[in-house]
């Protein structure tokens, strides 16, 4: 018989639903009429052992134990899953063919492969394991996937990469958390100082933003706007563009800081003629925004639905299990070209499921093919889109309905025309000074009928603010400067992070890095963290009280800020993650090796521990934290309460 081992029960049920009927449901598995069996993991059934499993002496935290580096790595069943692990073990003994049906990513690959290793499947049998990749739980998609299974051996590098990442995170987190916590105790801090390869740079990002806001010194800057009049009496405003000779009175962003300079321009141009030096008319277009990856969905849901990252992931997972959307933890925003054939069916389902989008679907063009359909840009996953399943969405929680509509609207937009506009730029010379005006007019609304992206960012100091209208002009036309206005503005501090901007910063972390090589790696990979882990990492930082919310904004707590100040910079920046991701991708591409990656990590870890222990954590002292005395007091209260309940 064939044994399918799925990553989750929902995926297991989807596979069983396309096998020969009738189905027999047992505890922990489903059997088809043909004898094929489907069982499942419950996420990771196994987890890394704690340090004391390698040596009981590690149960007591001591600096002299560090670094703790296992020679032979050990896994243990997660709490509450031993029964399911036993079910899989018994079924393996009966199976003729085993199929890894983990999710289509490196974690999904490892999740099943590590179970096969833990249950001591022989090397000969492991070579015969098949691989099933499913991104859509609907029967037609699952049936197609069953018809194109590959050898599991083809995906060994994916599992090795995931294994290296898992062990490296254990080494990094266990050793640095123990080291920093013990050093914290030396200066009076008795809480846990948790360190992680991804969580600590995220905390560093927020802490540095808070500090930048706190120490921000606003400064005035000045702009000049000229009111210009044509011979026909048409009026418009143009903004002064300072010349290179003004550089001594400007900041690095091109803003004029000297009022006298700006006032002099105002006085010189009022009532003077101006000559048009350039008229630039361009027809522009904006293609529909791509369908969602998980991070893109989380960012838009935070802005539009005020949902935090974890709630979006949980809601999307429920929609996936209801077969209403495709695989939710996707890092891809593109679709396989063959999916275009399913568009009429999917659009019909959206029309049925989301009444608010029915008119939009009626106006869609199902034959239109945007750049979203691109096989070359689809990896293990494709973008998150609705499925062809029809359902009464009133059965769903409100936030699930709203999230489905957000995903569906983004999909429907692919079948709308491009947004087309006309952009005009006019340069006018007045008294040897350059003034610029720009306008943007919509020619065809296109997909923006469905999705309003909000006001576009204002142009930089090099351009005037966009206007709705500019008159028809040509080079050489003479205008009159009827009036001029001096505008005083204040530089603004950066905004605090919120759910949307923090997720955006994590996915676009490259812009916070100075080193060009590291910046390139972070651009080429997927930023800081993965689609599946970002929400949980942010939640962990709140749980550890390193982050806190003030209204909709996210700030580092006093403890979080003190920790970032005390740690070596290498621990608090995303540079190490970039190097890791580059090395892990090399393993997947068969260009790098597990041994090389772990060897480099061992060297870096020892250097970081040495520096941390040498420098100590002086700035953590004085932060409000539980003391030994308060721990004991709480312990006594709990014990007394338990005794009262027992009596």
Phi, psi and omega in degrees: 000156175269135178245115176266126177249104182272164181284326183220160178302322182298319178291321177301316179295322179296322178292314182299326183296340180257002177273171186296132180270158002280160179258142174250122182263124180242176178289106176090001177198165179233135181247132179268169181295335180276355181099349175295146183233139176242125173233184188203155167271178175234071194069209177291118174282339185241154176218161179296140176292157175283160182306323184294345176290337178272328178198122182304336182296336181286353178296328174268127183281122177218142180298326183291347178282341190273143000277147173269115183229105180299144174273310174247114185288147182234141173245157176222152176296141174291157182300131174086007184242004184300323181298314181293324177297322178293321178300313181297319180300316180293320181292326179301323182293333182268342191284140171271319180232132178249137182238122173281112179245039174292164178302155186279064174206178186293326178291320178296324178296310182294322186306318179275319181301321182291331176292318179298320178293316182297324180273011172061044172294138184291151178304323181296317180290325181297329179294338182267356182295140178260164179237127179244123182248117183233126176248350185223126186276000180287146188308317183296319180293319180295318179299318178297319180296322179297332182278353181228041176292149180240178175285136178296336179298332180296340187251012179304316179301329178296316179292320180296319178298316179295322179295317178298317179297317181297313181290323180295318178297323177297310181300314183295310184291313183298309186290314182286326176295315178297314182299312182291322179296317180293321178292326176298320179298327181295334180251019171096005178259117186254014175270178178276126176257086185284132179238138177214152183301326180258317186297322184288318173299326176296314177301318179299320179300313182290317182298318180291324177296316178302317182293321179297319179294315182299319185265007182291131177249106180295146177223144181283148169221166193227140177234155176237128176245128179259132175268112186254145182232133177274173177298334180273002178086007178282140183240150174201164180255144175229144185259136179293131176252106183300144179275174180299332181292346179272356185309320181300340182251019183236158175268182185293344180262010175082018180265138180280126184257354184254113181299321184299322178297314181294319181295324178299320178296315179303310183298326184285328191262341182299127178081001183263154177283154175231147181244131179291121181264333184202138170232121183239113177253124179231138171268123182239165177214153174236122177284160180301144176299144183297156172303170190277140154270174180297314182297317179298321178294317180297322180294312180292323180292326176294319181288316190264329183246357181056038177261136176280170189300318182295319180295323179296315180298315180297317180295317180295324177297319178296319178297323178295316181291335174277359180068024180270334177226166180278182187313125190277337186268035185281142175255013186247146178243019181240166184232147174297143183297331180293339179294339181298331178295334182272357186305313181302321181291319180292317179298321178297322178294319178298318180299320180288318189280323186241096184302325182296342181254003186297318179294321179298320179294321180299330182267358182287159179246093188300337181275353183289134180241111178268180179291352180296331180271104186205102182301327184291339182255008177258122179259235180293332180238166164240178184299160177279118180223165175292158174260182181274007182286134176259135183205152173281106185290348178295343177286346186266156172301154185304315183293327176295319178297315182294322180291321176301316181296324178295314179296317182294318181299319179296325179289313181300326181300335179297340184256022177247156179296162174298151171281123183245141182214165177243125180245128181239135176236130180236124175255129182235135176259125177232120179050046179067009175256148182263130176236140185231139175231142177227151175220157178220124180236136179285129176263316177219125184296319178058223185294344180289353169298328184267318189237114175267116185273001181084174181294137177289156179299143176293151179295159178289179182302345182282345184234158173282164176289142184292142177244163181285336187212142168226140181293164176288120182226162175221160181304134179099344178299142180255131180241166177245132176275095184293324183201167175215147186234131173266120180250123176262127179235169178240137173297145185248143177289161174297153180279148174299156177289147166232185184303314183292313185288330178290318176297319178297320178294323180292320180284332179248040187298341182303328183288351178260008184247137182275319184295124185297318182294316180293322179299320180295317179300315182293329175289321183286331176269207186246029176084213185260120186081182178239169179306320186282337189254341188302313182299316182293325180293317177299316179298322180297320179295326174291317181299321180280359178065030172271334174243155176214157179258139170231100189066231179269356183270152180247128180230157171283139176287172178301318179295317180299317180293318180296320180297315181298320179295328186277335187278154171301143184302327182300333181278334188259003180242161184279005185301318182295320177302320179299315180294320178298311183299321178298315180292320180293321176294326177296324177295315180300321182276006179064025178259338180239175182229156176301315184298318180295316180299311183291327178295316178296320179297317181302317180296313181295319182297315179297322179294318179294319179297318180298315181294317181298316181290327180290315183282329184074185180235065187296328187279355178281338181300141176092347177286138180299122181207158179298133176266168178302322182296316181292326176301314182296319182297315179297321180298317180295320180298316180296318180297317179297317179299318180297319180296320180298317179296320182295326182277000000 
